[in-house]
């Protein structure tokens, strides 16, 4: 949930710093969830939500931002467009804060302790508050510092940052959000199915033959009279698969992430490239459904190595081998592959990704 929440904010223009607040005993889980995101060290929270937010705000105070958005990681399905809408609401100078929420549509009843209805409550003007809640930083920090001095029973009544801001007399507006920005509170909430969509993307790569006595295809070294020429290990199969996976999430191509001009990638094993693409997909909440690879060459023969390549690709992508297909064909002596000048690879990646909520 934390990873999905952080990933949503990373994709929003105007968000230039992310500070996570965690429990003192949660550092290992924090590193596992977002340790590869390059975030600043986490801040430890307090005994209440209000104190945890205050600790986070104090961590930002040394280099204070103009605006700050406070979000519950327990709402991992927030839409980036809704985050942006909250930020945009503070373009009006008279507004101190903006709270994402959903107007109430259900009929509200008031009942006594025995469950007997005593009246109907008008739902006019009533909202269910969500997060993020965005404020002008200095004003929210001042409001939280004042709230920290309250008696315990008064402080616990401040269940969100809007409550703290309201108490300080700040002007806060509601921004209409969506029902799917739900909060994961109980174990049953985890079983609610996330709407998913299926995507397919294509990858293609070519490498020419050069000096050598083997080629690496799909992470498998195959003896051959010549090698493949490339900046990395020239694994044409994994390069095509990497581009296909990157394509499913609109993340550019392999050259953007691992430019051949960078000496760090000289001779490196291409499994790192595919693992990187898979990691980006997983960070977006997606998963591999199927990887389909076609190698185009006259030699070497692929058949004897097909299963080893399937197993290798499945291991690199961390999927069952049944989700990987490796095929081979020739061009009947035509073109550069027909002339045995090199090997080409085509790949198709099929994935599932949380449905875009624009």
N, C-alpha and C positions, 0 to 999 in steps of 0.2 A: 504493500500500500504506500509506504514512504517513497519507494522508487517511482511509482506511477505519478504520485503527487509532485515530486521534484521535477520529473520529466515534463509535466504539463507546464510548469512555470518557466523551465529553461527555454521553451519555444515561444515565449511571449515578448514582443518588442517592448523595450522600456524596463524590463527586469534585468538588472545588471549585477545583483548580488543575492545569494541565497544563504540563509543562516538557519540551521536546523537546531531545535531544542529537544533534548532527549532526557530520559531518566538516567541517573548515575550508573545503573547496572546494565544499560542497553548499548554500550559501546561496541561490543562484538556484533550485535545484530545491525547496528548502524553501518559499520564497515562492510558487512556482507551486502547490505541493501544498496548503498550509494557510495561505497568507498572508491569507486573508479570514476566518480563525477568531478573530482577536483574541487570539492567544496571546502570552505574553511572548517577548522575543528568545531565539533558540535558544542553547544552550550548546555549545561545541566539545568533542568527545570527545578521548580520549587514545589511546595506542598499543595498548591492549588493551580488552576489554570491561569489565574490572574498573575500569580507570582512567576510562573513559567514564562509567560509572555513578557513580563517586565524584565526578566533575566535576558531574554533574547534582545529586547530593545536596548538594554544597557550595553550589550555587546556591540551594537551598531553605533552607539553614541559617540565614539571616538572619531568616526568619520561619518557623520549623520547624513542619511539620504533625505531628499525632499519628501518622498512618499514611502510608506511601508505597507505591505500587504501581509496580513496575518491569516494563515490557513491551517486547518486541521488536516494532518496526514490521513486521518480516518475518512476523509472524503477523496478517494483516489481517482474518481471519475470526473473531476471538474474539467470543464471545457476551456481551452486557452482563450477562445473568443469571449467567454464570460469574465475571465480574469481581465482581459483588455478593456471590457466594458466598464468594469469597476474603476480601473485606472482613468479611463476617459471621463468618468463622472466628476472627477476632481479638477477638471479643466476649468470649471466654474469657480471663481475665487471665493465666493461666499460659502462653498461647501467644504466642510472639514473632514468628512468621511463618507464612504459608500459601502453598503452591505449587500452582498448577493443574497437573493431570497426568492421565494415563490409565493404569490398571493394565495390565500386560503380559498378553496372552492367547496369544501365540505360544509354541511350545516353543523353548527356547534350547539351542543346542549350542555346546560349546567345541571348537575345532579347532586343529591345529598349523599351522606355516607352509606345509605342503604341502596343507592342506585336509582332512587326515584327522581325523575326529571322535575326540576323546579322552574325551568325556563329555557328559552332559546336565546343564544347570544348572537348578536349581529356580527357577521363576518366582514362587513364593510371596513376597508382599511387595514385588515389584519393580514400579516405575512408570516411565513415560516422562515426564519433567518438561517442562512447557510454561511459558508466561508468560500472564498476569501472575503475579508473585511479590510478595506483600504483607507488609510488616514494620512493626514499630514504628520510627518514623523514627530516633530518637536511637540505638537499639541497632544498626540497620543502618549508620548513618553511622560509628559507632565501629568496627564490624567492618571496614568498607571502609578506613578510615584505617589500621587495623592491617595489613590485607592489602597496602596500597600499599607498606609497608616491607619486604615479603618479597623474596627473590631472584627474578629473572626467571622461572626455571624453576618455582618454587613458585607464583608469581602466575598464570602461564598455565594451571596445572592447575585454577584456580578458574573453571570455565566458566559458572557462573550465580551469581545472588545467594544461592541456597540453599547453595551450596558455601562462600561467604564466611561466611554465618551459621553453618553447621555448624562451621566451623573456630573460630569465636568461642564455641562452646558454646551457641548459642541453640536454643530449642525450636521446631522448624518442623514443621507438619503438612501432609499432602497433602489437596487438595480435588479431587474427581473432576470432570474436564472432559469434552471430547468430541473425537472423532477429527478432526472438520473444522476444529479449531483448528491447522491444519498450518502449518509454517514454509516460507516460500519461500526456498530455498537455491540451487537451480540453475535454469538456463533451462527445463528440462523441467517444473519445478514451476509455471511460469507458464501452461502449457498445460492444467493440470488444470481441468476445467470447474467453475465455481462453481454450486451449485444455485440456480436462480432460480425465482421465482414471478411470476405475472401478476396485476396489479391493475387495476381499472377504477373511476373515480370521475366524478361528475357535477358540473357547474357551471352556475349560472343567474344572469343579471343583467338589469337593466332600467334605462334612462335615458329621461327625458322630453325632449321637444323644447323649445327655447327660442330666444332670439335667435341669429342667426348665418347664415352662408352656406355652411357645409360641415359634414360629420360625419366622424369618424375611426373606421373599422371595420377591425379586424385590422391596424392600423398603416398603413392606406391612407386618405388624405384624399379624400373624395368630395363634389363640389359638390352643394349642396342648398339649398332655400329657407329652411331653419331649421338650427340647430345642436342638439347634445345638451348637456344640463345635467348637470354633475358636478363634484366637487371636483378631480379630475385632468382629463385630456382627454376623459373620459366615453366611452372606447372600450369599449363594452359587449361586444364580441367578445373582446377580450383579457382583460377582467375575468372573464368566464365561463370562459375557458380557464385563467386563473390559479387560480381556485377549484377547477377540476377536477384540475389537477396537484397542488395542495396536498392535496386530498382523498386522492390515492393514497398519500401518506406520512403521513396523519393529522396534518398540520401546520396545522390550523385553516383560517381563511378569509382573504381578502384584507384585510378590515378589521382583523384582528389584527396583520398585518405592516405595513400602511400605513393607519393610522386617519385617517379624513377630518377629525378634529379637529386633526391635525398640519399646520401651515402648510407644512412642507417639501414636501408632495405636491400643493400647489395648482397646477393646470395642468400637472403633470408628464406626460410621455409614458408611456403605459401599457405600453410594451415593457419598461420597467424592472421592472414587477410580474411579468410572465411570466418574464423572465430570472431574477429572484430565486427564483421557484418552481422553475424548472428547475435552478438552482444547488443548492437544497436537495435535490432529487431526486438529482442527480449526487453530492452529498456523501454520500448514503446508499448509493451504489453502483448506483443505478438508471439506467434509460435510457427514453426515449420510444419506444413502439412505434407509436402512432397518436394523432392529435388530430382529433376530429370536431366541427365547429361548425355550428350551425343558427341563422340569423338570422331573426327573425320581425318583419316590418314590411310596410306597404303601399307605402312609399317611403322612401328612394330604391331604384331597381332595383339588385339585387345582381349580376345576371348579367354585365353588362359589366365588373365589377370583380373577379369571382370569382378569376381566375388571379393577379391582382396581390395579392390577399389571401392566397391559398395561398402564394405566394412570400415574402410579407412574414412570415407566421407561421412558415414553415419557417426563414427566416433568424433570426428572434428566438429560436426554440427550438433552433436549431443541429441541424436534422434535414433529411433529404431531403424534397423537396416531395411525393414519393409517400406520405409518412407523414402528410399533412395533407389533410383534406377540409373544404370549405366549401359549405354548402347554404343555401337560403333558402326561406321559405314565408310565407304570409299567414294571417290568421284569418278570411278571407272577410267582412271588414267588421265583425266582432264584437270586442267588448272594446276596451281602450285602444289596442292596436296597430291594430285595425280603424278606430278613429276618428282615426288618425294623430296620436296624442298622444305617441308615443314608440316606441322599438325595444327588443325583448327578444332575448336570446341564450341558447341552450342549448349546452353543450359536454360532451363525453365524452373523457376522457383514458385511454388504455390504456398501461400501463408494465410493465417488467420490473424486479424488485428482488431482491437476494440474499435467499434464503429465510430467514425468521425462524427463529432457532435458540433457542428459549425454554428 
